[in-house]
Amino acid sequence: QDHIDDGFIDIQTTRNFTRTTRVYWYTPENSEYGNGKHRLEQFVYVDASNPNKARNSYVELDAGDGQETAANKAIVRSGSDFTLYAQGYSDAAYLKFYVYDYQTETESLLGIGHGRNNRYFSMHYDGPSLADGSYRIRATAVDRAGNESGHNGSTYQNLTVETDTPAVPDV
């Protein structure tokens, strides 16, 4: 019990499977609710679970910026911009896209993917140029309460950045 002015708050939780918390509080003796103490209560839903993992991601290169080589591999020129897509579930508010740099062996947040239609999320990247090399991009889902999911292998996308234009093959 916490005392607030002349009244106090008595927080009691219920144990059930919906993770609902019932909060009770009592008004002071003389309040806008009339003379005498009045018990007020409110149910609060506590979301402590992670959302479902994101799935089915892919990289789409913007016109003229590169060449897709496979479903999960793309080669882009240094300084190119691209759009990342991934599918989430209905419990995801947005997706986070991370990039792992194989050269430095570090991972950092690349950006936030916002909702589109059919539970697809997209993030257009036109930030600082990625250096030449190999990268892995992955996505995680975040729900409205800020809980972040893990990731699964289907969201890994490999990206190779090359400054040099490939030589034209001999015919």
N, C-alpha and C positions, 0 to 999 in steps of 0.2 A: 504494500500500500504506500502510495506517495501522497503526501499532503499538499494540496494546492489551495492557497487562501484558507477559507473556512471549510472547504470540502476535501474530498480525497478521491483518488483513483484506485480502484481495486481491479487489477487485471487478472483474469482467470481464463485459461485456455481450455478448450474442449479437445478431446482426443478422438479424432475421426479420420476417415480416409480422404477427405477432401481438403485437408490442411487448412481448415477454417479456424480462425481464432475469434473467440467471443470476448469483446472488451466491455467491461462494466465500469461506470463511473457514477459518482454520487454528487449531486449538486449541493451547494451550501444551504443552510437552513432557510435563509431568505434569498431567493433568487428570482429570475424572470419566470421560473416554472412554478412559483407560488411558495407559500410557507411550508416548512418541513423539507426533509431531504427526499430527493427523488432519484430513483435508480434509472439510469439510462444505459442502453447497451447498443452495441454495433458489432456486426460480424465483419471481420477483415480476412480476406483470402490471402494466404501467404504462398507465394510461388518460389519454391526453393529448388525446383528440378530443372535440369537442362533441357533445352528443346531437342527435337530430333535432328540428326546430323544432316547437313546439306548433301546433295547428290548431283550427279550428272552435269558436271561443269565442262565448259569449253571456252576456248579463246577465239575471238573473231578479230581478224586483222582489218584495219580500215583500208579503204581502197588505195591500191598502189604502195602500201607500206610493207608488204611482205608476201610470203608464199606459205600456205599451209601444207605441211608434209604428211600429216597423219591425224587421226582423230584426237590424239592427245599430245601432238607435237606441233610447234609452229616455229618458223624461222622469221625473224624480223630484223630490219636494218636498225642500227643504233639511232636513237632519236625518234623512232616510230611511236605512234600511239595505237592503242588497241582497246578492245572492249572484252571484259570477262563476263561470263554468264554462269550461273549455277541454279539448280532447282532446290527449293526448300520445301518445307511442309507448312501447313496452316499455322503452326505455333511460332514460326519465325517472324520477327518484326523486320529484321534486316540480316544481311550476311557480311562477314568480314573476310576479305581476301588477303592472304599472307603470301609473301615471296621469300623463298629460301635461295640464297646466293651460294652456289657450289664453290665459287672461287674463294670467298671469305668465310664460308661455313657459318653464316649467320642468317637468321630469319627476322623479318620485320613486317609490320602491317603495311600493306600496299594501299588499301582503301576500303571503303564501305560500299556494299552493293545494295541498292534500293529496289523495292518491289516493282515488278512489271505485271504482266498478266499470267495467268495459269501457274502461279507460285514461282515464276522465274524471277531472279534478281540479276541486275546488271551493274557493272561499274566500268565507266570509261576512264582509261588511264592515259593522261597526257602530261604527266608530271616529269620530273627530272629523268633524263635519259639513263637507261640501264646500260652499264658497261658491257663490252663484248664478253660473252661467256654463256654458261648454262644456268638455268633457273628452274625452280619448281614452284608452282603456284597451287595453293590449297584454299579451301573455303570452310568456314565454320558458321553455324547459325546462332543468332542472338534473339532471345525473346523480349517481350515488352518490359519484363522485370530486370533485364540485363544479364540473365544467365546465358552463358556461352556453351555451345555443344563442343564435343570433340570433333574429329574429322574422320572420314573414311577414305579409302584408297580411290574411290570413284571421283573424288574431287581433285585429285592430283592432276596438274597439267604441266607438261614440260615445255619450256620456252628457251630458244636459243637466240641470242642477239649477236649479229655479225655486222661489222662495219663494211667489209669488202663485199662487192657484188660478185656472185659466183661467175666463173669463166663460162663462156658459151662453149658447149661441147662441139667437137669436130664431127662433121657429117660425112 
